[in-house]
């Protein structure tokens, strides 16, 4: 688990704007895209890299790095769309996957159903699952299972804000998964919103509330 806000003041600057209820939809999208770029940069240490030699304008050789295999970036609709866009701006060769999930409540508890899935049949490289809010962890858990089912060799999760209960849940379910988040908040309310959080990331990104 890496908390980017503990390392980078700029992440705190972004969070101040994302959390602020006065931030407009347009501004919120801009800051979410920037959060996606930040997550891409900081989680890049988890990706597969290969050494390359390039020729500089002086005719000299310099050894640097290139992605050995483009990651599969999986966004949870619709809140993650700006995050995915920001990530892809950093790594344009990324493969993009999308999933949509809903929670189904019953006497036996809550389960998550994926009702939309656009993923490759097989992906054996690294996969990055992006969702702005890691609340209970149950949606992320379901998406991780789906990504692992197509063969992903390594799974990374990127969020803007994660809750401590959600992190504990994912840690128990998927100890092999590395999580990057700009911040960790302590609590969930009765509706399973992260507190203090930033509200409904999907509504604020899209500018439309569901009926």
PyMOL CGO cylinders between C-alpha atoms (Angstrom):
from pymol import cmd
from pymol.cgo import CYLINDER

trace = [
    CYLINDER, 0.00, 0.00, 0.00, 1.37, 3.38, -1.04, 0.3, 1, 1, 1, 1, 1, 1,
    CYLINDER, 1.37, 3.38, -1.04, -0.29, 6.60, 0.11, 0.3, 1, 1, 1, 1, 1, 1,
    CYLINDER, -0.29, 6.60, 0.11, 0.85, 9.20, -2.41, 0.3, 1, 1, 1, 1, 1, 1,
    CYLINDER, 0.85, 9.20, -2.41, -0.41, 12.11, -0.32, 0.3, 1, 1, 1, 1, 1, 1,
    CYLINDER, -0.41, 12.11, -0.32, 2.10, 11.17, 2.40, 0.3, 1, 1, 1, 1, 1, 1,
    CYLINDER, 2.10, 11.17, 2.40, 4.95, 11.59, -0.09, 0.3, 1, 1, 1, 1, 1, 1,
    CYLINDER, 4.95, 11.59, -0.09, 3.87, 14.39, -2.44, 0.3, 1, 1, 1, 1, 1, 1,
    CYLINDER, 3.87, 14.39, -2.44, 2.41, 17.76, -1.34, 0.3, 1, 1, 1, 1, 1, 1,
    CYLINDER, 2.41, 17.76, -1.34, 0.95, 18.17, -4.83, 0.3, 1, 1, 1, 1, 1, 1,
    CYLINDER, 0.95, 18.17, -4.83, -1.37, 15.22, -4.10, 0.3, 1, 1, 1, 1, 1, 1,
    CYLINDER, -1.37, 15.22, -4.10, -2.69, 17.11, -1.06, 0.3, 1, 1, 1, 1, 1, 1,
    CYLINDER, -2.69, 17.11, -1.06, -3.24, 20.16, -3.27, 0.3, 1, 1, 1, 1, 1, 1,
    CYLINDER, -3.24, 20.16, -3.27, -5.34, 18.02, -5.63, 0.3, 1, 1, 1, 1, 1, 1,
    CYLINDER, -5.34, 18.02, -5.63, -7.29, 16.49, -2.75, 0.3, 1, 1, 1, 1, 1, 1,
    CYLINDER, -7.29, 16.49, -2.75, -8.15, 19.93, -1.37, 0.3, 1, 1, 1, 1, 1, 1,
    CYLINDER, -8.15, 19.93, -1.37, -9.91, 20.68, -4.65, 0.3, 1, 1, 1, 1, 1, 1,
    CYLINDER, -9.91, 20.68, -4.65, -11.48, 17.26, -5.14, 0.3, 1, 1, 1, 1, 1, 1,
    CYLINDER, -11.48, 17.26, -5.14, -12.91, 17.22, -1.62, 0.3, 1, 1, 1, 1, 1, 1,
    CYLINDER, -12.91, 17.22, -1.62, -14.24, 20.78, -1.77, 0.3, 1, 1, 1, 1, 1, 1,
    CYLINDER, -14.24, 20.78, -1.77, -18.00, 20.76, -2.35, 0.3, 1, 1, 1, 1, 1, 1,
    CYLINDER, -18.00, 20.76, -2.35, -17.71, 24.11, -4.16, 0.3, 1, 1, 1, 1, 1, 1,
    CYLINDER, -17.71, 24.11, -4.16, -15.58, 22.62, -6.96, 0.3, 1, 1, 1, 1, 1, 1,
    CYLINDER, -15.58, 22.62, -6.96, -17.51, 22.67, -10.25, 0.3, 1, 1, 1, 1, 1, 1,
    CYLINDER, -17.51, 22.67, -10.25, -18.07, 19.58, -12.40, 0.3, 1, 1, 1, 1, 1, 1,
    CYLINDER, -18.07, 19.58, -12.40, -15.66, 20.89, -15.03, 0.3, 1, 1, 1, 1, 1, 1,
    CYLINDER, -15.66, 20.89, -15.03, -12.95, 21.54, -12.44, 0.3, 1, 1, 1, 1, 1, 1,
    CYLINDER, -12.95, 21.54, -12.44, -13.60, 18.19, -10.76, 0.3, 1, 1, 1, 1, 1, 1,
    CYLINDER, -13.60, 18.19, -10.76, -12.98, 16.34, -14.03, 0.3, 1, 1, 1, 1, 1, 1,
    CYLINDER, -12.98, 16.34, -14.03, -9.73, 18.24, -14.58, 0.3, 1, 1, 1, 1, 1, 1,
    CYLINDER, -9.73, 18.24, -14.58, -8.46, 17.36, -11.11, 0.3, 1, 1, 1, 1, 1, 1,
    CYLINDER, -8.46, 17.36, -11.11, -9.55, 13.72, -11.51, 0.3, 1, 1, 1, 1, 1, 1,
    CYLINDER, -9.55, 13.72, -11.51, -7.60, 13.47, -14.76, 0.3, 1, 1, 1, 1, 1, 1,
    CYLINDER, -7.60, 13.47, -14.76, -4.59, 14.89, -12.97, 0.3, 1, 1, 1, 1, 1, 1,
    CYLINDER, -4.59, 14.89, -12.97, -5.05, 12.31, -10.20, 0.3, 1, 1, 1, 1, 1, 1,
    CYLINDER, -5.05, 12.31, -10.20, -5.02, 9.63, -12.92, 0.3, 1, 1, 1, 1, 1, 1,
    CYLINDER, -5.02, 9.63, -12.92, -1.71, 10.97, -14.21, 0.3, 1, 1, 1, 1, 1, 1,
    CYLINDER, -1.71, 10.97, -14.21, -0.28, 10.98, -10.69, 0.3, 1, 1, 1, 1, 1, 1,
    CYLINDER, -0.28, 10.98, -10.69, -1.41, 7.39, -10.11, 0.3, 1, 1, 1, 1, 1, 1,
    CYLINDER, -1.41, 7.39, -10.11, 0.18, 6.35, -13.42, 0.3, 1, 1, 1, 1, 1, 1,
    CYLINDER, 0.18, 6.35, -13.42, 3.51, 7.91, -12.52, 0.3, 1, 1, 1, 1, 1, 1,
    CYLINDER, 3.51, 7.91, -12.52, 3.70, 6.56, -8.98, 0.3, 1, 1, 1, 1, 1, 1,
    CYLINDER, 3.70, 6.56, -8.98, 2.47, 3.06, -9.78, 0.3, 1, 1, 1, 1, 1, 1,
    CYLINDER, 2.47, 3.06, -9.78, 4.79, 2.78, -12.79, 0.3, 1, 1, 1, 1, 1, 1,
    CYLINDER, 4.79, 2.78, -12.79, 7.36, 1.03, -10.58, 0.3, 1, 1, 1, 1, 1, 1,
    CYLINDER, 7.36, 1.03, -10.58, 5.01, -1.98, -10.64, 0.3, 1, 1, 1, 1, 1, 1,
    CYLINDER, 5.01, -1.98, -10.64, 5.01, -2.31, -14.45, 0.3, 1, 1, 1, 1, 1, 1,
    CYLINDER, 5.01, -2.31, -14.45, 7.27, -4.38, -16.70, 0.3, 1, 1, 1, 1, 1, 1,
    CYLINDER, 7.27, -4.38, -16.70, 10.20, -2.40, -18.13, 0.3, 1, 1, 1, 1, 1, 1,
    CYLINDER, 10.20, -2.40, -18.13, 12.97, -3.11, -20.64, 0.3, 1, 1, 1, 1, 1, 1,
    CYLINDER, 12.97, -3.11, -20.64, 16.26, -1.28, -21.12, 0.3, 1, 1, 1, 1, 1, 1,
    CYLINDER, 16.26, -1.28, -21.12, 16.65, 0.57, -24.41, 0.3, 1, 1, 1, 1, 1, 1,
    CYLINDER, 16.65, 0.57, -24.41, 19.51, 2.50, -25.96, 0.3, 1, 1, 1, 1, 1, 1,
    CYLINDER, 19.51, 2.50, -25.96, 18.74, 5.82, -27.67, 0.3, 1, 1, 1, 1, 1, 1,
    CYLINDER, 18.74, 5.82, -27.67, 20.93, 8.15, -29.68, 0.3, 1, 1, 1, 1, 1, 1,
    CYLINDER, 20.93, 8.15, -29.68, 21.01, 11.74, -28.44, 0.3, 1, 1, 1, 1, 1, 1,
    CYLINDER, 21.01, 11.74, -28.44, 21.41, 14.83, -30.70, 0.3, 1, 1, 1, 1, 1, 1,
    CYLINDER, 21.41, 14.83, -30.70, 25.13, 14.71, -29.81, 0.3, 1, 1, 1, 1, 1, 1,
    CYLINDER, 25.13, 14.71, -29.81, 25.44, 11.27, -31.36, 0.3, 1, 1, 1, 1, 1, 1,
    CYLINDER, 25.44, 11.27, -31.36, 25.99, 9.65, -27.97, 0.3, 1, 1, 1, 1, 1, 1,
    CYLINDER, 25.99, 9.65, -27.97, 24.16, 6.62, -26.63, 0.3, 1, 1, 1, 1, 1, 1,
    CYLINDER, 24.16, 6.62, -26.63, 22.00, 6.78, -23.51, 0.3, 1, 1, 1, 1, 1, 1,
    CYLINDER, 22.00, 6.78, -23.51, 20.43, 3.81, -21.79, 0.3, 1, 1, 1, 1, 1, 1,
    CYLINDER, 20.43, 3.81, -21.79, 16.85, 4.39, -20.62, 0.3, 1, 1, 1, 1, 1, 1,
    CYLINDER, 16.85, 4.39, -20.62, 13.63, 2.39, -20.18, 0.3, 1, 1, 1, 1, 1, 1,
    CYLINDER, 13.63, 2.39, -20.18, 10.60, 1.51, -22.27, 0.3, 1, 1, 1, 1, 1, 1,
    CYLINDER, 10.60, 1.51, -22.27, 7.50, -0.43, -21.29, 0.3, 1, 1, 1, 1, 1, 1,
    CYLINDER, 7.50, -0.43, -21.29, 8.17, -4.10, -21.98, 0.3, 1, 1, 1, 1, 1, 1,
    CYLINDER, 8.17, -4.10, -21.98, 4.45, -4.77, -22.13, 0.3, 1, 1, 1, 1, 1, 1,
    CYLINDER, 4.45, -4.77, -22.13, 1.62, -2.19, -22.12, 0.3, 1, 1, 1, 1, 1, 1,
    CYLINDER, 1.62, -2.19, -22.12, -0.60, -2.52, -19.05, 0.3, 1, 1, 1, 1, 1, 1,
    CYLINDER, -0.60, -2.52, -19.05, -4.30, -3.27, -19.20, 0.3, 1, 1, 1, 1, 1, 1,
    CYLINDER, -4.30, -3.27, -19.20, -6.03, -0.33, -17.50, 0.3, 1, 1, 1, 1, 1, 1,
    CYLINDER, -6.03, -0.33, -17.50, -9.50, -1.24, -16.23, 0.3, 1, 1, 1, 1, 1, 1,
    CYLINDER, -9.50, -1.24, -16.23, -11.84, 1.57, -15.24, 0.3, 1, 1, 1, 1, 1, 1,
    CYLINDER, -11.84, 1.57, -15.24, -14.99, 1.12, -13.19, 0.3, 1, 1, 1, 1, 1, 1,
    CYLINDER, -14.99, 1.12, -13.19, -17.79, 3.04, -14.94, 0.3, 1, 1, 1, 1, 1, 1,
    CYLINDER, -17.79, 3.04, -14.94, -18.58, 5.86, -14.79, 0.3, 1, 1, 1, 1, 1, 1,
    CYLINDER, -18.58, 5.86, -14.79, -16.62, 7.45, -11.93, 0.3, 1, 1, 1, 1, 1, 1,
    CYLINDER, -16.62, 7.45, -11.93, -13.27, 6.20, -13.22, 0.3, 1, 1, 1, 1, 1, 1,
    CYLINDER, -13.27, 6.20, -13.22, -13.48, 7.71, -16.72, 0.3, 1, 1, 1, 1, 1, 1,
    CYLINDER, -13.48, 7.71, -16.72, -11.38, 10.83, -15.92, 0.3, 1, 1, 1, 1, 1, 1,
    CYLINDER, -11.38, 10.83, -15.92, -8.86, 8.66, -14.04, 0.3, 1, 1, 1, 1, 1, 1,
    CYLINDER, -8.86, 8.66, -14.04, -8.48, 6.35, -17.04, 0.3, 1, 1, 1, 1, 1, 1,
    CYLINDER, -8.48, 6.35, -17.04, -8.06, 9.34, -19.34, 0.3, 1, 1, 1, 1, 1, 1,
    CYLINDER, -8.06, 9.34, -19.34, -5.30, 10.76, -17.14, 0.3, 1, 1, 1, 1, 1, 1,
    CYLINDER, -5.30, 10.76, -17.14, -3.53, 7.40, -16.89, 0.3, 1, 1, 1, 1, 1, 1,
    CYLINDER, -3.53, 7.40, -16.89, -3.61, 6.95, -20.67, 0.3, 1, 1, 1, 1, 1, 1,
    CYLINDER, -3.61, 6.95, -20.67, -2.12, 10.40, -21.18, 0.3, 1, 1, 1, 1, 1, 1,
    CYLINDER, -2.12, 10.40, -21.18, 0.99, 9.18, -19.34, 0.3, 1, 1, 1, 1, 1, 1,
    CYLINDER, 0.99, 9.18, -19.34, 1.07, 5.76, -21.02, 0.3, 1, 1, 1, 1, 1, 1,
    CYLINDER, 1.07, 5.76, -21.02, -0.72, 6.09, -24.39, 0.3, 1, 1, 1, 1, 1, 1,
    CYLINDER, -0.72, 6.09, -24.39, 0.05, 2.48, -25.34, 0.3, 1, 1, 1, 1, 1, 1,
    CYLINDER, 0.05, 2.48, -25.34, -2.13, 1.18, -22.47, 0.3, 1, 1, 1, 1, 1, 1,
    CYLINDER, -2.13, 1.18, -22.47, -4.91, -1.23, -23.33, 0.3, 1, 1, 1, 1, 1, 1,
    CYLINDER, -4.91, -1.23, -23.33, -8.20, 0.08, -21.94, 0.3, 1, 1, 1, 1, 1, 1,
    CYLINDER, -8.20, 0.08, -21.94, -10.85, -2.10, -20.36, 0.3, 1, 1, 1, 1, 1, 1,
    CYLINDER, -10.85, -2.10, -20.36, -14.15, -1.04, -18.80, 0.3, 1, 1, 1, 1, 1, 1,
    CYLINDER, -14.15, -1.04, -18.80, -16.52, -2.68, -16.35, 0.3, 1, 1, 1, 1, 1, 1,
    CYLINDER, -16.52, -2.68, -16.35, -19.75, -1.57, -14.69, 0.3, 1, 1, 1, 1, 1, 1,
    CYLINDER, -19.75, -1.57, -14.69, -20.94, -2.98, -11.39, 0.3, 1, 1, 1, 1, 1, 1,
    CYLINDER, -20.94, -2.98, -11.39, -23.98, -2.85, -9.16, 0.3, 1, 1, 1, 1, 1, 1,
    CYLINDER, -23.98, -2.85, -9.16, -24.56, -3.98, -5.61, 0.3, 1, 1, 1, 1, 1, 1,
    CYLINDER, -24.56, -3.98, -5.61, -27.32, -6.50, -4.96, 0.3, 1, 1, 1, 1, 1, 1,
    CYLINDER, -27.32, -6.50, -4.96, -28.59, -6.60, -1.38, 0.3, 1, 1, 1, 1, 1, 1,
    CYLINDER, -28.59, -6.60, -1.38, -30.30, -9.62, 0.14, 0.3, 1, 1, 1, 1, 1, 1,
    CYLINDER, -30.30, -9.62, 0.14, -30.81, -11.23, 3.52, 0.3, 1, 1, 1, 1, 1, 1,
    CYLINDER, -30.81, -11.23, 3.52, -27.49, -12.97, 3.07, 0.3, 1, 1, 1, 1, 1, 1,
    CYLINDER, -27.49, -12.97, 3.07, -25.64, -9.66, 2.68, 0.3, 1, 1, 1, 1, 1, 1,
    CYLINDER, -25.64, -9.66, 2.68, -24.37, -7.72, -0.30, 0.3, 1, 1, 1, 1, 1, 1,
    CYLINDER, -24.37, -7.72, -0.30, -22.89, -9.11, -3.48, 0.3, 1, 1, 1, 1, 1, 1,
    CYLINDER, -22.89, -9.11, -3.48, -21.55, -7.27, -6.51, 0.3, 1, 1, 1, 1, 1, 1,
    CYLINDER, -21.55, -7.27, -6.51, -22.63, -8.07, -10.06, 0.3, 1, 1, 1, 1, 1, 1,
    CYLINDER, -22.63, -8.07, -10.06, -20.72, -6.95, -13.13, 0.3, 1, 1, 1, 1, 1, 1,
    CYLINDER, -20.72, -6.95, -13.13, -23.40, -6.06, -15.67, 0.3, 1, 1, 1, 1, 1, 1,
    CYLINDER, -23.40, -6.06, -15.67, -21.03, -4.66, -18.30, 0.3, 1, 1, 1, 1, 1, 1,
    CYLINDER, -21.03, -4.66, -18.30, -17.62, -6.03, -19.17, 0.3, 1, 1, 1, 1, 1, 1,
    CYLINDER, -17.62, -6.03, -19.17, -15.28, -4.98, -21.96, 0.3, 1, 1, 1, 1, 1, 1,
    CYLINDER, -15.28, -4.98, -21.96, -12.02, -6.83, -21.41, 0.3, 1, 1, 1, 1, 1, 1,
    CYLINDER, -12.02, -6.83, -21.41, -9.70, -8.85, -23.62, 0.3, 1, 1, 1, 1, 1, 1,
    CYLINDER, -9.70, -8.85, -23.62, -10.15, -12.60, -23.56, 0.3, 1, 1, 1, 1, 1, 1,
    CYLINDER, -10.15, -12.60, -23.56, -6.57, -13.02, -22.37, 0.3, 1, 1, 1, 1, 1, 1,
    CYLINDER, -6.57, -13.02, -22.37, -4.10, -10.60, -20.79, 0.3, 1, 1, 1, 1, 1, 1,
    CYLINDER, -4.10, -10.60, -20.79, -1.04, -12.06, -19.10, 0.3, 1, 1, 1, 1, 1, 1,
    CYLINDER, -1.04, -12.06, -19.10, 0.79, -8.80, -18.35, 0.3, 1, 1, 1, 1, 1, 1,
    CYLINDER, 0.79, -8.80, -18.35, 0.16, -6.21, -15.65, 0.3, 1, 1, 1, 1, 1, 1,
    CYLINDER, 0.16, -6.21, -15.65, -3.35, -4.90, -15.04, 0.3, 1, 1, 1, 1, 1, 1,
    CYLINDER, -3.35, -4.90, -15.04, -4.24, -1.63, -13.31, 0.3, 1, 1, 1, 1, 1, 1,
    CYLINDER, -4.24, -1.63, -13.31, -7.74, -1.34, -11.82, 0.3, 1, 1, 1, 1, 1, 1,
    CYLINDER, -7.74, -1.34, -11.82, -8.85, 2.29, -11.37, 0.3, 1, 1, 1, 1, 1, 1,
    CYLINDER, -8.85, 2.29, -11.37, -11.75, 3.45, -9.20, 0.3, 1, 1, 1, 1, 1, 1,
    CYLINDER, -11.75, 3.45, -9.20, -11.74, 6.84, -7.46, 0.3, 1, 1, 1, 1, 1, 1,
    CYLINDER, -11.74, 6.84, -7.46, -13.26, 5.53, -4.23, 0.3, 1, 1, 1, 1, 1, 1,
    CYLINDER, -13.26, 5.53, -4.23, -12.23, 2.27, -2.57, 0.3, 1, 1, 1, 1, 1, 1,
    CYLINDER, -12.23, 2.27, -2.57, -15.04, 2.17, 0.00, 0.3, 1, 1, 1, 1, 1, 1,
    CYLINDER, -15.04, 2.17, 0.00, -16.15, -1.29, 1.19, 0.3, 1, 1, 1, 1, 1, 1,
    CYLINDER, -16.15, -1.29, 1.19, -13.76, -2.92, -1.27, 0.3, 1, 1, 1, 1, 1, 1,
    CYLINDER, -13.76, -2.92, -1.27, -16.41, -5.29, -2.63, 0.3, 1, 1, 1, 1, 1, 1,
    CYLINDER, -16.41, -5.29, -2.63, -16.59, -3.76, -6.10, 0.3, 1, 1, 1, 1, 1, 1,
    CYLINDER, -16.59, -3.76, -6.10, -12.81, -3.69, -6.43, 0.3, 1, 1, 1, 1, 1, 1,
    CYLINDER, -12.81, -3.69, -6.43, -12.67, -7.28, -5.16, 0.3, 1, 1, 1, 1, 1, 1,
    CYLINDER, -12.67, -7.28, -5.16, -15.08, -8.39, -7.90, 0.3, 1, 1, 1, 1, 1, 1,
    CYLINDER, -15.08, -8.39, -7.90, -13.14, -6.53, -10.60, 0.3, 1, 1, 1, 1, 1, 1,
    CYLINDER, -13.14, -6.53, -10.60, -9.83, -7.98, -9.40, 0.3, 1, 1, 1, 1, 1, 1,
    CYLINDER, -9.83, -7.98, -9.40, -11.32, -11.48, -9.64, 0.3, 1, 1, 1, 1, 1, 1,
    CYLINDER, -11.32, -11.48, -9.64, -12.46, -10.74, -13.20, 0.3, 1, 1, 1, 1, 1, 1,
    CYLINDER, -12.46, -10.74, -13.20, -9.04, -9.43, -14.21, 0.3, 1, 1, 1, 1, 1, 1,
    CYLINDER, -9.04, -9.43, -14.21, -7.28, -12.41, -12.68, 0.3, 1, 1, 1, 1, 1, 1,
    CYLINDER, -7.28, -12.41, -12.68, -9.63, -14.73, -14.57, 0.3, 1, 1, 1, 1, 1, 1,
    CYLINDER, -9.63, -14.73, -14.57, -8.21, -13.53, -17.91, 0.3, 1, 1, 1, 1, 1, 1,
    CYLINDER, -8.21, -13.53, -17.91, -4.67, -14.30, -16.79, 0.3, 1, 1, 1, 1, 1, 1,
    CYLINDER, -4.67, -14.30, -16.79, -3.27, -11.01, -15.47, 0.3, 1, 1, 1, 1, 1, 1,
    CYLINDER, -3.27, -11.01, -15.47, 0.17, -11.71, -14.07, 0.3, 1, 1, 1, 1, 1, 1,
    CYLINDER, 0.17, -11.71, -14.07, 0.14, -8.74, -11.71, 0.3, 1, 1, 1, 1, 1, 1,
    CYLINDER, 0.14, -8.74, -11.71, -2.73, -6.56, -10.49, 0.3, 1, 1, 1, 1, 1, 1,
    CYLINDER, -2.73, -6.56, -10.49, -2.37, -3.00, -9.21, 0.3, 1, 1, 1, 1, 1, 1,
    CYLINDER, -2.37, -3.00, -9.21, -5.24, -0.92, -7.81, 0.3, 1, 1, 1, 1, 1, 1,
    CYLINDER, -5.24, -0.92, -7.81, -5.32, 2.87, -8.08, 0.3, 1, 1, 1, 1, 1, 1,
    CYLINDER, -5.32, 2.87, -8.08, -7.76, 5.05, -6.13, 0.3, 1, 1, 1, 1, 1, 1,
    CYLINDER, -7.76, 5.05, -6.13, -8.07, 8.67, -5.09, 0.3, 1, 1, 1, 1, 1, 1,
    CYLINDER, -8.07, 8.67, -5.09, -9.39, 7.93, -1.61, 0.3, 1, 1, 1, 1, 1, 1,
    CYLINDER, -9.39, 7.93, -1.61, -9.48, 4.55, 0.12, 0.3, 1, 1, 1, 1, 1, 1,
    CYLINDER, -9.48, 4.55, 0.12, -11.18, 3.67, 3.40, 0.3, 1, 1, 1, 1, 1, 1,
    CYLINDER, -11.18, 3.67, 3.40, -9.42, 1.71, 6.10, 0.3, 1, 1, 1, 1, 1, 1,
    CYLINDER, -9.42, 1.71, 6.10, -12.19, -0.94, 6.18, 0.3, 1, 1, 1, 1, 1, 1,
    CYLINDER, -12.19, -0.94, 6.18, -11.95, -1.33, 2.40, 0.3, 1, 1, 1, 1, 1, 1,
    CYLINDER, -11.95, -1.33, 2.40, -8.18, -1.68, 2.49, 0.3, 1, 1, 1, 1, 1, 1,
    CYLINDER, -8.18, -1.68, 2.49, -8.45, -4.36, 5.18, 0.3, 1, 1, 1, 1, 1, 1,
    CYLINDER, -8.45, -4.36, 5.18, -11.00, -6.26, 3.10, 0.3, 1, 1, 1, 1, 1, 1,
    CYLINDER, -11.00, -6.26, 3.10, -8.87, -6.20, -0.07, 0.3, 1, 1, 1, 1, 1, 1,
    CYLINDER, -8.87, -6.20, -0.07, -5.77, -7.07, 1.94, 0.3, 1, 1, 1, 1, 1, 1,
    CYLINDER, -5.77, -7.07, 1.94, -7.45, -10.23, 3.20, 0.3, 1, 1, 1, 1, 1, 1,
    CYLINDER, -7.45, -10.23, 3.20, -8.94, -11.17, -0.16, 0.3, 1, 1, 1, 1, 1, 1,
    CYLINDER, -8.94, -11.17, -0.16, -5.97, -10.31, -2.37, 0.3, 1, 1, 1, 1, 1, 1,
    CYLINDER, -5.97, -10.31, -2.37, -2.68, -10.07, -0.45, 0.3, 1, 1, 1, 1, 1, 1,
    CYLINDER, -2.68, -10.07, -0.45, -0.81, -10.17, -3.77, 0.3, 1, 1, 1, 1, 1, 1,
    CYLINDER, -0.81, -10.17, -3.77, -2.36, -6.90, -5.01, 0.3, 1, 1, 1, 1, 1, 1,
    CYLINDER, -2.36, -6.90, -5.01, -0.59, -3.56, -4.53, 0.3, 1, 1, 1, 1, 1, 1,
    CYLINDER, -0.59, -3.56, -4.53, -2.78, -0.51, -3.87, 0.3, 1, 1, 1, 1, 1, 1,
    CYLINDER, -2.78, -0.51, -3.87, -1.90, 3.11, -4.61, 0.3, 1, 1, 1, 1, 1, 1,
    CYLINDER, -1.90, 3.11, -4.61, -4.12, 5.89, -3.27, 0.3, 1, 1, 1, 1, 1, 1,
    CYLINDER, -4.12, 5.89, -3.27, -3.79, 9.62, -2.85, 0.3, 1, 1, 1, 1, 1, 1,
    CYLINDER, -3.79, 9.62, -2.85, -5.34, 9.39, 0.63, 0.3, 1, 1, 1, 1, 1, 1,
    CYLINDER, -5.34, 9.39, 0.63, -6.74, 6.98, 3.22, 0.3, 1, 1, 1, 1, 1, 1,
    CYLINDER, -6.74, 6.98, 3.22, -9.82, 8.03, 5.21, 0.3, 1, 1, 1, 1, 1, 1,
    CYLINDER, -9.82, 8.03, 5.21, -10.92, 6.32, 8.42, 0.3, 1, 1, 1, 1, 1, 1,
    CYLINDER, -10.92, 6.32, 8.42, -14.62, 5.65, 8.15, 0.3, 1, 1, 1, 1, 1, 1,
    CYLINDER, -14.62, 5.65, 8.15, -17.70, 4.69, 6.12, 0.3, 1, 1, 1, 1, 1, 1,
    CYLINDER, -17.70, 4.69, 6.12, -21.15, 6.13, 6.82, 0.3, 1, 1, 1, 1, 1, 1,
    CYLINDER, -21.15, 6.13, 6.82, -24.45, 4.23, 6.86, 0.3, 1, 1, 1, 1, 1, 1,
    CYLINDER, -24.45, 4.23, 6.86, -24.67, 4.48, 3.03, 0.3, 1, 1, 1, 1, 1, 1,
    CYLINDER, -24.67, 4.48, 3.03, -21.09, 3.15, 2.69, 0.3, 1, 1, 1, 1, 1, 1,
    CYLINDER, -21.09, 3.15, 2.69, -19.72, 6.53, 1.58, 0.3, 1, 1, 1, 1, 1, 1,
    CYLINDER, -19.72, 6.53, 1.58, -16.15, 7.26, 2.64, 0.3, 1, 1, 1, 1, 1, 1,
    CYLINDER, -16.15, 7.26, 2.64, -15.92, 9.90, 5.41, 0.3, 1, 1, 1, 1, 1, 1,
    CYLINDER, -15.92, 9.90, 5.41, -14.72, 12.62, 5.11, 0.3, 1, 1, 1, 1, 1, 1,
    CYLINDER, -14.72, 12.62, 5.11, -14.35, 11.54, 1.46, 0.3, 1, 1, 1, 1, 1, 1,
    CYLINDER, -14.35, 11.54, 1.46, -15.39, 13.71, -1.48, 0.3, 1, 1, 1, 1, 1, 1,
    CYLINDER, -15.39, 13.71, -1.48, -19.02, 12.73, -2.03, 0.3, 1, 1, 1, 1, 1, 1,
    CYLINDER, -19.02, 12.73, -2.03, -20.22, 10.69, -5.01, 0.3, 1, 1, 1, 1, 1, 1,
    CYLINDER, -20.22, 10.69, -5.01, -17.30, 10.70, -7.45, 0.3, 1, 1, 1, 1, 1, 1,
    CYLINDER, -17.30, 10.70, -7.45, -19.48, 9.49, -10.32, 0.3, 1, 1, 1, 1, 1, 1,
    CYLINDER, -19.48, 9.49, -10.32, -22.12, 12.19, -9.90, 0.3, 1, 1, 1, 1, 1, 1,
    CYLINDER, -22.12, 12.19, -9.90, -19.46, 14.87, -9.53, 0.3, 1, 1, 1, 1, 1, 1,
    CYLINDER, -19.46, 14.87, -9.53, -17.47, 13.70, -12.57, 0.3, 1, 1, 1, 1, 1, 1,
    CYLINDER, -17.47, 13.70, -12.57, -20.43, 13.21, -14.89, 0.3, 1, 1, 1, 1, 1, 1,
    CYLINDER, -20.43, 13.21, -14.89, -22.60, 16.09, -13.72, 0.3, 1, 1, 1, 1, 1, 1,
    CYLINDER, -22.60, 16.09, -13.72, -25.64, 13.79, -13.80, 0.3, 1, 1, 1, 1, 1, 1,
    CYLINDER, -25.64, 13.79, -13.80, -27.26, 11.99, -10.88, 0.3, 1, 1, 1, 1, 1, 1,
    CYLINDER, -27.26, 11.99, -10.88, -29.02, 8.67, -11.55, 0.3, 1, 1, 1, 1, 1, 1,
    CYLINDER, -29.02, 8.67, -11.55, -32.81, 8.61, -11.30, 0.3, 1, 1, 1, 1, 1, 1,
]
cmd.load_cgo(trace, "trace")
